[in-house]
């Protein structure tokens, strides 16, 4: 009863928001429209009608549309945050929201690395999420040390500092981006431990599957593209996975043979990963995402209401936005359905 009363308002809010998610048959109808114009007209009959109605349908600015869809999702996070009863629950959702800021930072780092000093504003949301970060100063910075200094008291400074030498030796942002992800999940796990026992259990289950997915992707990329040794790989394994624990990877006899590694990772729900070893990273990540979605749907159908229902809804909403954006570009460039990057 305490769990029910604790989340009474949040329960009503999230259940209402869930009702606005596109059903599978609705997305299928969007998939079958003949062109971009017809797609945008169809989206006017969904919860995105206000965003679409503000567009010039005849000559839509797709970069602006993508930005507005992402802003819409960020506002959903804020609505959910405002509905929550306690400090720990709010802190957890605020950190989930920080994913947007983390992705913006990674984007700025890519602009800086490629020495592209303009154009980033087309991709940024243009509003503060958690910290005051001047992304234009980051892309204009001379050195990685300058970027570290610009990040001041943000939590992003420490992981970049940790990966700085690896970046300098390899010239690849892969290590910096991996370090940022590792730090982010460590902070999420630390916050999850402050939740109630019921909330902690379900939140850590979903987080564990996300972390498994990150670690599996990281191991496959590290072997395929970076030829890393075992010690290097272990440095960047995120703790807290549901099945793919660091201890398990330490026990691998080899870390250079992709087929043997994926066979060792093929446990429980990840059994199919050994058959996908040579597939594209997108196909592998789509498979891993399907496993996450199964756990999300389990959390959404559970009783009583927990933080897992909120976490699950936010994952589904972000997935919907991503799929709509992919569909928009498929229709804009007359690509085939098979080229649609959805999950």
C-alpha positions in Angstrom: 0.0 0.0 0.0 2.9 2.4 0.7 4.2 1.9 -2.8 0.8 2.6 -4.3 0.3 5.8 -2.2 3.9 6.9 -2.8 3.4 6.9 -6.6 -0.3 7.7 -6.9 0.2 10.9 -8.9 3.2 9.6 -10.9 1.2 6.5 -11.7 -1.7 8.5 -13.1 0.7 10.7 -15.1 2.8 7.9 -16.6 -0.3 5.7 -17.4 -1.7 8.7 -19.3 1.5 9.3 -21.2 1.7 5.6 -22.0 -1.7 5.8 -23.8 -0.2 8.3 -26.2 2.6 6.0 -27.4 2.1 4.8 -31.0 0.7 1.3 -31.3 2.3 -1.2 -33.5 -0.4 -1.0 -36.1 -0.2 2.8 -36.1 3.6 2.7 -36.8 3.0 0.1 -39.5 0.6 2.5 -41.3 3.2 5.2 -41.0 5.7 2.8 -42.5 3.4 2.2 -45.5 2.9 5.8 -46.6 4.3 6.7 -50.0 6.4 9.8 -49.3 7.5 12.4 -46.7 4.5 14.7 -47.3 2.1 11.9 -46.6 4.0 10.8 -43.6 3.9 14.3 -42.1 0.2 14.6 -42.8 -0.3 11.2 -41.0 1.8 12.4 -38.0 -0.7 15.2 -37.5 -3.1 12.6 -36.2 -0.7 11.5 -33.5 0.6 13.1 -30.3 3.1 14.9 -32.5 0.5 17.1 -34.2 1.6 20.4 -32.6 5.2 19.9 -33.8 4.1 18.9 -37.3 1.6 21.7 -37.6 4.3 24.3 -37.0 6.3 23.0 -40.0 6.2 24.1 -43.6 4.9 20.8 -44.9 5.8 21.7 -48.5 9.5 22.4 -47.7 10.1 21.0 -44.2 13.4 21.7 -42.3 14.2 18.2 -41.3 17.1 19.2 -39.0 14.7 21.5 -37.1 12.0 18.8 -37.0 14.5 16.3 -35.5 15.5 18.9 -32.9 11.9 19.6 -32.0 11.1 15.9 -31.6 14.1 15.5 -29.3 13.0 18.6 -27.3 9.5 17.0 -27.0 11.1 14.0 -25.4 13.1 16.1 -23.0 9.9 17.8 -21.9 8.4 14.4 -21.2 11.3 13.7 -18.8 10.6 17.0 -17.1 6.9 16.1 -16.7 7.7 12.8 -15.2 10.3 14.4 -12.9 7.7 16.8 -11.7 5.3 14.0 -10.9 7.7 12.1 -8.6 7.4 12.1 -4.8 10.9 12.0 -3.4 14.4 13.3 -3.8 16.0 10.0 -4.7 13.4 9.2 -7.4 13.8 12.7 -8.9 17.6 12.5 -8.9 17.4 9.2 -10.7 15.1 10.6 -13.5 17.3 13.7 -13.7 20.3 11.5 -14.4 18.3 9.6 -17.0 17.6 13.0 -18.6 21.3 13.7 -18.6 21.7 11.1 -21.4 20.8 13.9 -23.8 23.6 16.1 -22.5 26.1 13.3 -22.6 25.2 12.7 -26.3 25.6 16.4 -27.0 29.0 16.4 -25.4 30.1 13.4 -27.5 28.9 15.2 -30.6 30.9 18.3 -29.7 34.0 16.1 -29.2 33.5 14.6 -32.7 33.2 18.1 -34.2 36.4 19.1 -32.3 38.3 16.0 -33.4 37.3 16.5 -37.1 38.2 20.2 -36.7 34.7 21.3 -37.8 34.4 24.6 -36.1 30.8 25.4 -37.2 27.5 23.8 -37.8 27.1 22.1 -34.4 24.2 24.4 -33.5 22.1 22.6 -36.1 22.3 19.5 -33.9 22.2 20.8 -30.4 18.9 21.3 -28.5 19.9 24.8 -27.5 18.9 24.5 -23.8 20.5 23.7 -20.6 19.9 20.1 -19.4 22.0 19.7 -16.3 25.1 21.8 -16.6 26.2 25.1 -18.3 28.4 23.8 -21.1 29.6 26.0 -24.0 29.8 23.4 -26.8 31.1 26.0 -29.3 34.1 26.7 -27.0 34.7 22.9 -26.9 34.8 22.5 -30.6 37.2 25.5 -30.9 39.5 24.2 -28.2 43.2 23.6 -29.1 43.9 20.6 -27.0 42.1 17.9 -25.0 43.5 19.6 -21.9 41.6 22.8 -22.9 38.4 20.8 -23.1 39.0 19.2 -19.7 39.4 22.7 -18.3 36.2 23.9 -20.0 34.2 21.1 -18.3 35.0 22.6 -14.9 32.9 21.0 -12.1 30.8 18.8 -14.4 30.9 15.0 -13.9 32.3 14.8 -17.5 35.8 16.1 -16.6 37.0 13.0 -14.6 36.2 10.3 -17.3 37.8 12.4 -20.1 40.9 12.9 -17.9 41.0 9.1 -17.3 41.0 8.4 -21.0 43.2 11.2 -22.1 46.4 9.2 -22.5 44.6 6.4 -24.4 43.2 9.1 -26.7 46.6 10.7 -27.3 48.3 7.4 -28.0 45.5 6.1 -30.4 44.1 9.3 -31.8 40.7 7.8 -31.4 37.7 9.3 -29.5 36.5 5.7 -28.9 38.3 5.6 -25.5 36.9 8.9 -24.4 33.4 8.1 -25.4 33.7 4.7 -23.6 35.0 6.3 -20.5 32.1 8.8 -20.5 29.6 5.9 -20.8 31.4 3.9 -18.0 31.3 6.9 -15.7 27.6 7.6 -16.5 26.4 4.1 -15.7 28.5 4.0 -12.5 26.6 7.2 -11.4 23.3 5.7 -12.4 24.0 2.5 -10.4 25.1 4.6 -7.4 21.8 6.5 -7.5 19.8 3.3 -7.9 21.2 2.0 -4.6 19.4 4.9 -2.8 16.0 3.9 -4.0 13.6 1.7 -2.0 14.2 -2.0 -2.1 11.3 -2.6 -4.5 12.4 0.2 -6.8 16.1 -0.7 -6.6 15.5 -4.3 -7.7 13.6 -3.4 -10.9 15.8 -0.4 -11.8 18.9 -2.4 -11.4 17.4 -5.2 -13.5 16.8 -2.8 -16.5 20.1 -1.1 -15.9 21.9 -4.5 -15.8 20.6 -5.4 -19.3 21.5 -1.9 -20.6 25.0 -2.4 -19.2 25.3 -5.9 -20.7 24.4 -4.4 -24.1 27.0 -1.7 -23.7 29.7 -4.2 -22.7 28.9 -6.7 -25.5 29.0 -3.9 -28.1 32.2 -2.6 -26.6 33.9 -6.0 -26.7 32.9 -6.7 -30.3 34.0 -3.2 -31.5 37.2 -3.5 -29.5 38.1 -6.8 -31.2 36.8 -5.9 -34.7 38.2 -2.4 -35.0 40.9 -1.7 -32.4 42.7 -5.1 -31.8 42.8 -4.5 -28.0 44.4 -6.9 -25.6 42.7 -8.4 -22.6 44.0 -5.8 -20.1 42.9 -2.9 -22.3 39.4 -4.4 -22.7 38.9 -5.0 -19.0 39.8 -1.4 -18.2 36.6 -0.2 -19.8 34.1 -2.9 -18.8 31.1 -1.3 -17.0 30.3 -3.0 -13.7 26.7 -3.9 -12.7 25.7 -6.1 -15.7 22.9 -8.6 -15.4 24.8 -11.5 -17.0 28.1 -10.1 -18.5 30.1 -9.4 -15.3 33.8 -8.3 -15.4 34.8 -11.6 -13.6 33.3 -13.6 -16.4 35.4 -11.7 -19.0 38.5 -12.1 -16.9 38.1 -15.8 -17.2 38.1 -15.8 -21.0 41.1 -17.8 -22.4 41.4 -15.4 -25.3 40.1 -11.9 -26.1 41.3 -11.7 -29.7 39.2 -14.3 -31.3 35.8 -12.8 -32.1 34.0 -16.2 -32.6 35.3 -17.5 -29.3 34.4 -14.4 -27.4 30.9 -14.2 -28.8 30.4 -17.9 -28.0 31.5 -17.1 -24.4 29.0 -14.2 -24.3 26.1 -16.3 -25.6 24.5 -17.0 -22.3 20.8 -16.7 -21.2 19.0 -14.2 -23.4 22.2 -13.5 -25.4 22.5 -16.9 -26.9 22.0 -15.6 -30.5 24.9 -13.3 -30.2 27.3 -16.0 -31.4 25.4 -16.2 -34.7 25.6 -12.4 -35.2 29.3 -12.0 -34.5 30.1 -11.1 -38.1 26.9 -9.1 -38.6 26.8 -5.3 -38.7 27.0 -3.5 -35.3 23.5 -2.1 -36.0 22.1 -5.6 -36.3 23.8 -6.7 -33.1 22.6 -3.6 -31.2 19.1 -4.1 -32.5 19.1 -7.7 -31.1 20.4 -6.4 -27.7 17.7 -3.7 -27.7 15.0 -6.3 -28.2 16.2 -8.1 -25.0 16.0 -4.7 -23.2 12.4 -4.2 -24.5 11.3 -7.5 -23.1 12.4 -6.5 -19.7 10.8 -3.0 -20.1 7.5 -4.6 -21.0 7.7 -6.8 -18.0 8.3 -3.8 -15.7 5.3 -1.9 -17.3 3.0 -4.8 -16.6 4.2 -5.4 -13.0 2.3 -4.5 -9.8 2.6 -2.4 -7.8 3.8 0.7 -9.7 7.6 1.1 -9.3 10.4 3.3 -10.7 10.7 0.6 -13.3 7.4 1.7 -14.9 8.8 5.2 -15.2 12.1 4.0 -16.5 10.4 1.6 -19.0 8.1 4.3 -20.3 11.1 6.7 -20.9 12.9 4.0 -22.8 9.9 3.3 -25.0 9.3 7.0 -25.6 12.9 7.6 -26.6 12.8 4.5 -28.9 9.6 5.9 -30.6 11.3 9.3 -31.3 14.3 7.6 -32.7 12.2 5.4 -35.0 10.1 8.3 -36.2 13.3 10.3 -37.0 14.6 7.3 -39.0 11.3 7.0 -40.8 11.3 10.6 -41.8 14.7 10.3 -43.4 13.8 7.1 -45.2 10.8 8.8 -46.7 12.7 12.0 -47.5 15.4 10.1 -49.5 13.1 7.4 -50.9 15.0 4.6 -49.3 13.6 1.1 -49.0 11.9 -0.2 -45.8 14.8 -2.6 -45.3 17.1 0.4 -44.9 15.1 1.8 -42.0 17.2 2.0 -38.9 14.6 1.1 -36.3 14.7 -0.9 -33.1 
